[in-house]
């Protein structure tokens, strides 16, 4: 009797609660995770594979992923770049790549990562230059920039690098919102893509 009399009100309440839960889920970046503002992301102007200078502020209004690497890295960089290639595909499927979201891969090894080397490296991962940019700069500039993104870089006597392997998530307003530890087995390209999509909405 109660259900027959009040079913419409109950349905309305359920719909409202479901909508509120959905909003809360999205505001937390998916997976129930809140994405607070950490700080303003550092801007940069570096050399792109097309020979032009580009940087973070060129894509203001878009969600951005920033990753520091070197292409001849013997361990974490290539697997992480492969994961980013899958993030790229997810963003393409959603129609966000290039229009609402951009990936930056920034090399701190200018001696080996020439423009030609970065072109070959990016082609290996089928990077779309409209939404995934590979950049380079002098080592000191990029290492200093990396530190501003929470990435420590150390060069050994053989010219090889040890570094923090993380990806920074920057929102449309240029705020750092999250660091993904790229060699953490609990992080997947789907989680990264979902966080980008959430901020792009």
N, C-alpha and C positions, 0 to 999 in steps of 0.2 A: 504493500500500500504506500509506504513512504517513497520507494523508488518511483512508482507510477505518478505520484504527486509532484515530486521534486526532480525528476530526471533531467529536465532541461537546465535547471540551475546547477546541478552537479556537473553536467557536461561542460557548461561555460567555465566553471571553476577549474576543471581539469585542463581545458584548453589554455586558460590564462597561466596556470602553473607550468604547463609544458612550454609555453612561449617564454616565460621568465627563466626557466632552466636552460633553454636554448640560448638565450641572450647571455646568461652567465657563463655558459660553456664557451661561447665565442669570445667574450671579453677576456677570458682567461687563456685564449690562444689554443683552444682544443685540448683534449686530454685532461680537462679540468685544471689546467695550469695557468696561473696568473702571469702576465708579462708586464712587470712594472718598468717604468723609465729608469734606466741606470744612470745615464748622463748623455750630454750632447755628443754625437759622433764627430770625430775629427774630419775635416774636409781634406782633400788632397788633389793635386794636379800632377798626373804622371803620363808617361808615354804609352800610347796604345799600339796595338799591332797594325793599325792603319797609318801609323806615323804621326797621328795627331795627339794633342794633349787632352786628356779627359780626367774627370774626377767625380766625386760624390755629388757635388752641387749641380752637376749637369743633369742629374736624374732626381732633382728635388720633386717631391710629390709622388715618388714611387717607393715601394718597399725594396730594401737592398740587403743582399748577403755579401759579406766581405771576408775573403779567405787569403791568408798569406802563405806562400809556398816557394819551392824551387823545383824546377822541372826534372832535375837529375837526382832528386831525393830517392834514396834506396829503400825507404820504408813507407811512411804514412801518407805522403803527399799524393801519390798516384791513386791509392784506394779511395782517399777522400775526394779527389777530383772525379773519380768514377761515381761516387755517391752524388756529387753535385750534378753530374750529367743526368742522373735519374731525377733529381729535383727539377732540373731544367725541363725534362719531359713532362713531369707532373704539371708544371706551370704552363707549359704549352697547351696541354689538354684543357686546362681551365681558361685559356685565352688571356693569361696574365703576363706572360713573358714579353718583356720589352715595352709593354704599354703600362703595366702597373707594378712590375717587379723586374729587378736587374740583379745579376750576379757579377761580382768582381773577384778575379783571381790576380793577386798582386805578388810579383816575384821580388825577393830581396837578394837575388843572385845575378846582377846585371852582366857580370863577366861571361857567364855561360848562357844566361837567358837573353839572348839577342832577340830582335824582332822576328827573325826567321825561325829561331828555335821555338819561340812562343806560338808562332803560327802553326808549326808542325805539331806542337804539343796540344794546342787547342783543337786542331783538326782530328787528332787521335780520339778525342772525346766528343766529337761532333758538336762542338760548341757553336751556338747560333750567335753571331756577333751583334745581332740586334738586341739580345738580352743577356749575353754572357761576355763580359769584357776581360781580356787579359792585359795586364799593365806591368810596367817596369820603371825603375828609377834608380838613381845612384844608391849604393848600399846603405850609407848612413841615413839618408832621407827616409828610405823605406823601413829600415830597422827602427828608427825613431817613431815613425808612423805606426808600425806594428805594435810597439809598446803602448801607444795610446788606445789600441784596440785590445789590450790585454794579452798580447802575444810577445813572449820573450824569444829573442834570437841570439844564438851564440855561434861564432865561427871558430873552427879548430885550426890547427897548424897546417892541415892538408887542404884547407879551403872549403871544407864541408860544414854543414850547418846542423845544429840542434835547435829545435824550436817548439813552442807550445802549438799543438795542433787543434785549433779551435776556429769556428766560424761565427762571425758576429752578425746579428740580425738588427737591421736599422729600419725604423718605421718611416712613413711618408714625411714626417716632420723633421727627420734627421736625428731622432733619438735612438740611442742604443737600447735595445729591449731585452736581448738575451745572447748568451754565448752557448754554442753547441760544442761540446768536446767531441771532436770528430772521430777519435779512436775509442770512444766509449761504446761498448757493445750494446748499450741500452738505447742508443740514438740511431734512428733510421732516417733514410731520405724522406719517408712519408711524414715523419714528425716535423722535419724541417719544412717541407712543402706545406703542411697544414698550418704551421705557425705563420708562414709568409701569406698564405691565403687569408688567414684570420685578420691580419693587419691590413691587407689590401681591400677588405670589405668596407 
